[in-house]
Amino acid sequence: MPMAKETAKYIHGHHESVLRSHAWRTAENSAAYLLPYLKTDHTILDIGCGPGTITADFAEIAHDGRVTGVDYVADVLPKAEAAAAERGVTNASFEQADVHALRFADGTFDIVHAHQVLQHVSDPVQALSEMRRVAKPGGLIAVRDSDYAAFTWFPESQGLTDWLDLYETVARAGGGEPDAGRRLKSWALKAGFPESAIEATSSTWTFSDETDRNWWGDLWADRSLHSDFASQALDGGHATPEQLQAISDSWKSWGRDEASWLMIPHGEILCRA
C-alpha cells in the first residue's frame, strides 16, 4: 500500500457555513451521472463524504450492499453517522482516511466515488491510482469536481470577480487546483486508465430563484468572513479584513437582486477499472 502523502490544505474547513452547503448535496444533484450504474447489491466507497448526505443516498439505493464513507478530517464523521442514523440507514459506515493511501485491499469495491475531492488533494493522479486499486475489476471510479475559472454570473460584480481571483490564489497557495473539472480526464490518463475506459462529461448547478440565490449568497457571505478560506486568505497575506468584508457584502447584494443568476460547471469522469 502506498505511503500517505502530505495533503493539500483544505481551503474551506468545516465552519457551519461550509457544512450548510455540503449538507445540501444529494446523489441526485451531485452524482446524477453515476446513478444509472448503481445496483442494489453494490459495495461503494464514498471518498470525502463530509456530513454524509450523498453517502446515505447511495446506501438507500444499494440497500442490499454496503457503503463506506471516508473523510480526511475525522471531526466531520460524527455528523455523517448521525445523519445516516436519522434516516434509518444501517448499511453505511464511516471512517477517517487519506485518499492517497487507502487501507482497503485491492479490488474491494464495485463503485469508488469522490465528489469535490481532487481539487483539494496534493496529488490527484496518485489519488486516482488508489481509487483504481481498490475498485473491483470492471468496477467504476466516479469523480466530479467544479471548475472555478468557468463560474459565470450576472449581473457583473467587481466584488464577485475579486472573490474568484482570491479564491483561486488561496487554493493554489494551499496546494490545490481549483480548476480541477477540466483536468479530470488528463489526470485519469496519467493514472493509467486508457482513454477507452474513460467517459468524460459535465453538468452544472444553477442558482437563480429567490430562495436559491439568497441561500447561496448568504452562504458565501458567511464563508468569506468566517471559514478557513477567510483565515487562509488573511494568514497568507492575500487579502485584508476590509477586502473580505467587501466580498461578503457583494455576495449579499448579489443574492438580493432578483435579476441574479449563477452557473457552476463541473467536470465528471467515469473510469472503468
Secondary structure as UniProt FT lines:
FT   TURN            13..14
FT   HELIX           16..22
FT   TURN            23..24
FT   HELIX           27..30
FT   TURN            32..34
FT   HELIX           35..37
FT   TURN            40..41
FT   STRAND          43..47
FT   TURN            50..51
FT   HELIX           53..61
FT   TURN            62..64
FT   STRAND          66..71
FT   HELIX           74..76
FT   HELIX           77..86
FT   TURN            87..88
FT   STRAND          92..96
FT   TURN            99..100
FT   TURN            106..107
FT   STRAND          109..115
FT   HELIX           118..120
FT   HELIX           124..134
FT   STRAND          135..146
FT   HELIX           148..150
FT   STRAND          152..154
FT   HELIX           158..173
FT   TURN            174..175
FT   TURN            178..179
FT   HELIX           181..183
FT   HELIX           184..190
FT   TURN            191..192
FT   HELIX           195..197
FT   STRAND          198..207
FT   HELIX           210..226
FT   HELIX           228..235
FT   TURN            236..237
FT   HELIX           241..256
FT   TURN            258..259
FT   STRAND          261..272
//
